[in-house]
Amino acid sequence: MKANSPHTNRQVATNPITVTIPSGDGIRSSHTCDINLAAMPARRGHILPDLVHLLLSVGKFCDEGYQ
């Protein structure tokens, strides 16, 4: 997610992730946080400071029973 997206409990990432973008480059997370989405409980997320658009894992939501 982007650094300016709605979130709480921001902390420096102790286990950062790297997301590969279409160009083949990797973007590394700098922080973790709770993502605040309407009508859903808060979800844990990673902040990717170089990301231009919000990135959500649809598979993660499906795995947790959301349709």
C-alpha positions in Angstrom: 0.0 0.0 0.0 1.0 3.6 -0.4 2.4 5.6 2.5 -0.6 8.1 2.3 -3.3 5.4 2.3 -5.6 5.1 5.4 -3.8 3.1 8.0 -3.0 2.9 11.7 -0.3 1.3 13.9 2.6 2.1 11.5 5.8 0.4 12.5 9.2 -0.1 10.8 9.1 -3.5 9.0 11.2 -6.1 10.8 10.5 -8.6 8.0 10.1 -6.4 4.9 8.7 -7.9 1.7 9.8 -7.2 -1.9 7.1 -6.9 -4.6 8.2 -7.5 -8.2 6.6 -5.0 -10.6 6.0 -5.6 -14.3 9.4 -4.0 -15.3 11.1 -6.7 -13.2 12.3 -4.3 -10.6 11.5 -4.9 -6.9 9.9 -2.6 -4.5 10.7 -3.3 -0.8 8.4 -2.5 2.1 9.6 0.0 4.7 6.8 -0.4 7.3 3.9 -2.6 8.4 0.5 -1.2 9.4 -3.2 -2.0 9.9 -5.1 -1.2 6.8 -8.5 0.6 7.4 -11.1 -0.4 4.8 -14.8 0.4 5.1 -17.0 -2.5 6.3 -14.0 -4.8 6.9 -12.0 -5.5 10.0 -8.5 -3.9 10.0 -6.0 -6.0 8.1 -2.2 -6.1 8.4 -0.3 -4.6 5.5 3.1 -3.5 4.2 3.9 0.1 3.2 5.8 0.2 -0.1 7.0 3.9 -0.3 7.9 3.7 -4.0 4.4 2.4 -5.0 2.3 4.8 -7.1 -1.0 2.9 -6.8 -2.7 1.0 -4.0 -2.0 -2.8 -4.2 -4.3 -5.3 -2.4 -4.1 -9.1 -2.5 -7.5 -10.3 -3.7 -6.4 -13.9 -2.9 -5.8 -13.0 0.7 -9.3 -11.7 1.0 -10.8 -14.8 -0.7 -8.7 -17.0 1.6 -10.4 -15.3 4.6 -13.9 -15.8 3.3 -14.7 -12.5 1.6 -16.5 -12.6 -1.7 
